[in-house]
């Protein structure tokens, strides 16, 4: 990934985060007010757009998870219970991830990871430099997500737009940044789970039963968009953000 591609990848994640934030704001204001039931005449076309946007969000979070797996180091973990948790959740998937990213040793066959997940045929072997390019995508995605999660408690009140934020002034200061690898993984998994539930369209149920997770997810995309927009403008990549309207 050259410098230009890296910058545009950064900007594209910011655009996605802004779109997801606006989609959630519209959904919370419209669907939740109707008890989670949208008008039948609008449901088909609107839901197709929602599903496309949320699937893109899921794809991005999958890259974030992969970047986390690639970056985590056992030397960063001081608690035995946390190490066991990470081993159970992600580190044992290294073989599959290695195959997915084309990082397996091309000269060896029948390795433990190859036996478990299957080896690539010669025609599927990545070209020289292709695997590092993909790894950099994953690490960039994780780096942006980690920065957003760390900045979330410090987002200025005037930037907070969560419709059901009951603090005055609105704030995310009560949402602590993850301090350990285990906490980071829990937050990534929560983001994935909430986006998956949002694809079901029942905003009212999330408000009623998973308010905290929904608010943290909304805040994550909000602060991701804020940070990416601020940095992208320094590179002259885009002007003022457009407003999304699905209704």
C-alpha positions as CSV (number, residue, x, y, z in Angstrom):
1,X,0.0,0.0,0.0
2,X,1.7,3.2,-1.1
3,X,1.2,6.5,0.7
4,X,-1.6,7.7,-1.6
5,X,-3.5,4.5,-1.3
6,X,-3.1,4.6,2.5
7,X,-4.5,8.1,2.7
8,X,-7.5,7.3,0.5
9,X,-8.2,4.1,2.5
10,X,-8.1,6.3,5.6
11,X,-10.6,8.8,4.0
12,X,-12.9,6.0,2.8
13,X,-13.2,4.6,6.4
14,X,-14.1,8.1,7.5
15,X,-16.8,8.3,4.9
16,X,-18.2,5.0,5.8
17,X,-18.3,5.9,9.5
18,X,-20.1,9.2,8.7
19,X,-22.7,7.3,6.6
20,X,-23.2,4.7,9.3
21,X,-23.6,7.4,12.0
22,X,-26.2,9.2,10.0
23,X,-28.0,6.0,9.2
24,X,-28.2,5.1,12.9
25,X,-29.4,8.6,13.7
26,X,-32.2,8.4,11.2
27,X,-33.1,4.9,12.4
28,X,-33.2,6.0,16.0
29,X,-35.3,9.0,15.3
30,X,-37.7,7.3,12.9
31,X,-37.9,3.6,13.5
32,X,-37.7,3.8,17.3
33,X,-40.4,6.4,17.4
34,X,-42.7,3.9,15.6
35,X,-41.8,1.0,17.9
36,X,-39.3,-0.5,15.4
37,X,-41.9,-0.9,12.6
38,X,-41.3,1.0,9.4
39,X,-44.0,2.0,6.9
40,X,-44.6,-0.8,4.5
41,X,-44.5,1.4,1.5
42,X,-40.9,2.5,2.3
43,X,-39.6,-0.7,3.8
44,X,-38.2,-2.5,0.8
45,X,-36.1,0.3,-0.8
46,X,-34.9,1.7,2.5
47,X,-33.9,-1.6,3.9
48,X,-31.9,-2.5,0.8
49,X,-29.8,0.7,1.3
50,X,-29.5,0.0,5.1
51,X,-28.4,-3.5,4.5
52,X,-25.7,-2.4,2.1
53,X,-24.3,0.2,4.4
54,X,-24.4,-2.1,7.5
55,X,-22.7,-4.9,5.5
56,X,-19.9,-2.5,4.6
57,X,-19.6,-1.7,8.3
58,X,-19.4,-5.4,9.1
59,X,-16.7,-5.8,6.5
60,X,-14.7,-3.0,8.0
61,X,-15.1,-4.4,11.5
62,X,-13.8,-7.8,10.2
63,X,-10.7,-6.0,9.1
64,X,-10.4,-4.3,12.5
65,X,-10.6,-7.8,14.2
66,X,-8.0,-9.2,11.8
67,X,-5.7,-6.2,12.4
68,X,-6.1,-6.8,16.2
69,X,-5.1,-10.4,15.8
70,X,-2.0,-9.4,13.7
71,X,-0.9,-6.8,16.3
72,X,-1.6,-8.5,19.6
73,X,1.6,-9.8,21.4
74,X,1.7,-12.1,24.4
75,X,4.3,-9.8,25.9
76,X,1.5,-7.2,26.3
77,X,-0.6,-9.5,28.4
78,X,0.2,-9.8,32.1
79,X,-2.8,-11.7,33.4
80,X,-3.2,-15.4,32.9
81,X,-7.0,-15.2,32.7
82,X,-6.7,-12.6,29.9
83,X,-4.2,-14.7,28.0
84,X,-6.5,-17.7,28.2
85,X,-9.4,-15.6,27.0
86,X,-7.5,-14.3,24.0
87,X,-6.2,-17.8,23.2
88,X,-9.8,-19.1,23.2
89,X,-11.1,-16.2,21.1
90,X,-8.6,-15.2,18.5
91,X,-5.0,-16.6,18.8
92,X,-6.0,-20.1,17.9
93,X,-7.4,-18.7,14.7
94,X,-4.0,-17.6,13.5
95,X,-3.6,-20.5,11.1
96,X,-6.8,-19.7,9.3
97,X,-6.0,-16.0,9.3
98,X,-2.5,-16.7,8.0
99,X,-4.0,-18.7,5.1
100,X,-6.6,-16.0,4.4
101,X,-3.9,-13.3,4.1
102,X,-1.5,-15.4,2.2
103,X,1.1,-15.4,4.9
104,X,1.7,-19.2,5.0
105,X,5.1,-20.5,4.0
106,X,4.8,-21.0,0.2
107,X,7.5,-23.6,0.2
108,X,6.0,-25.9,2.8
109,X,3.0,-28.2,2.6
110,X,1.1,-30.2,5.2
111,X,1.7,-27.7,8.0
112,X,-0.5,-27.6,11.0
113,X,-2.4,-24.6,9.7
114,X,-2.6,-26.0,6.2
115,X,-3.9,-29.3,7.5
116,X,-6.6,-27.5,9.5
117,X,-7.8,-25.0,6.9
118,X,-6.6,-26.4,3.6
119,X,-3.7,-25.0,1.5
120,X,-3.9,-22.7,-1.5
121,X,-3.3,-24.0,-4.9
122,X,-0.4,-22.6,-6.8
123,X,-2.7,-20.4,-8.9
124,X,-4.0,-18.8,-5.7
125,X,-0.6,-17.9,-4.3
126,X,-0.4,-14.2,-3.8
127,X,2.0,-12.2,-6.0
128,X,5.1,-10.9,-4.3
129,X,4.1,-7.9,-2.1
130,X,0.4,-8.8,-2.2
131,X,0.3,-10.3,1.3
132,X,2.0,-7.3,3.0
133,X,-0.4,-5.0,1.2
134,X,-3.3,-6.9,2.7
135,X,-1.8,-6.9,6.1
136,X,-1.3,-3.2,6.0
137,X,-5.0,-2.8,5.3
138,X,-5.9,-4.8,8.4
139,X,-3.4,-2.9,10.6
140,X,-4.6,0.4,9.3
141,X,-8.2,-0.5,10.1
142,X,-7.3,-1.6,13.6
143,X,-5.2,1.4,14.2
144,X,-8.0,3.7,13.2
145,X,-10.5,1.8,15.4
146,X,-8.1,1.8,18.4
147,X,-7.6,5.5,18.0
148,X,-11.3,6.1,17.9
149,X,-12.0,4.0,20.9
150,X,-9.3,5.9,22.8
151,X,-10.6,9.3,21.8
152,X,-14.3,8.5,22.4
153,X,-14.4,9.7,26.0
154,X,-12.9,13.1,24.9
155,X,-15.2,13.9,22.0
156,X,-16.3,17.5,22.5
157,X,-20.0,18.0,23.6
158,X,-20.8,19.9,20.4
159,X,-19.8,16.8,18.3
160,X,-22.0,14.4,20.3
161,X,-25.3,13.7,18.3
162,X,-26.6,10.4,19.8
163,X,-30.3,11.1,19.9
164,X,-30.9,9.4,23.3
165,X,-27.9,10.8,25.2
166,X,-29.4,11.9,28.5
167,X,-26.3,13.8,29.7
168,X,-26.4,17.6,29.8
169,X,-24.3,18.6,28.0
170,X,-24.1,15.5,25.9
171,X,-20.9,13.5,26.4
172,X,-19.3,10.1,26.1
173,X,-16.9,10.7,29.0
174,X,-18.4,7.8,30.9
175,X,-17.3,5.4,28.2
176,X,-13.8,4.3,29.2
177,X,-11.2,3.5,26.6
178,X,-10.0,-0.1,26.5
179,X,-6.8,-0.5,28.5
180,X,-5.8,-4.1,27.7
181,X,-5.9,-6.5,24.7
182,X,-8.8,-8.4,26.3
183,X,-10.8,-5.2,26.8
184,X,-10.1,-4.2,23.2
185,X,-11.3,-7.5,21.9
186,X,-14.5,-7.3,23.9
187,X,-15.2,-3.8,22.4
188,X,-14.5,-5.0,18.9
189,X,-16.9,-8.0,19.4
190,X,-19.5,-5.7,20.8
191,X,-19.4,-3.5,17.7
192,X,-19.7,-6.5,15.5
193,X,-22.7,-7.8,17.5
194,X,-24.6,-4.5,17.5
195,X,-24.1,-4.0,13.8
196,X,-25.4,-7.5,13.2
197,X,-28.5,-6.7,15.3
198,X,-29.0,-3.5,13.5
199,X,-29.3,-5.4,10.3
200,X,-32.4,-6.9,11.8
201,X,-33.9,-3.4,12.0
202,X,-35.3,-3.5,15.6
203,X,-33.9,-0.3,16.9
204,X,-36.4,-0.1,19.7
205,X,-35.3,-3.5,21.1
206,X,-31.7,-2.3,21.1
207,X,-32.7,0.9,22.9
208,X,-34.7,-1.1,25.5
209,X,-32.3,-4.0,26.2
210,X,-28.8,-3.0,24.9
211,X,-28.8,0.8,25.3
212,X,-25.2,0.9,26.5
213,X,-23.9,-1.2,23.6
214,X,-25.9,0.8,21.1
215,X,-24.6,4.1,22.4
216,X,-21.0,2.9,22.4
217,X,-21.4,1.7,18.8
218,X,-23.0,4.9,17.7
219,X,-20.2,6.9,19.5
220,X,-17.5,4.7,17.9
221,X,-18.7,5.6,14.4
222,X,-19.3,9.2,15.3
223,X,-15.8,9.7,16.6
224,X,-14.3,7.7,13.7
225,X,-16.0,10.0,11.3
226,X,-14.9,13.1,13.3
227,X,-11.2,12.1,13.4
228,X,-11.1,11.0,9.8
229,X,-12.8,14.1,8.6
230,X,-10.4,16.3,10.6
231,X,-7.3,14.6,9.3
232,X,-8.6,14.1,5.7
233,X,-9.2,17.9,5.3
234,X,-5.6,18.5,6.1
235,X,-4.7,16.4,3.0
236,X,-7.3,18.3,0.9
237,X,-9.3,15.1,0.2
238,X,-12.8,16.3,0.7
239,X,-15.0,19.3,1.6
240,X,-17.9,19.6,4.0
241,X,-19.7,16.3,4.7
242,X,-23.1,15.7,3.0
243,X,-26.2,14.7,5.0
244,X,-27.7,11.3,4.4
245,X,-31.4,11.1,3.8
246,X,-33.2,7.8,3.4
247,X,-36.7,9.0,3.9
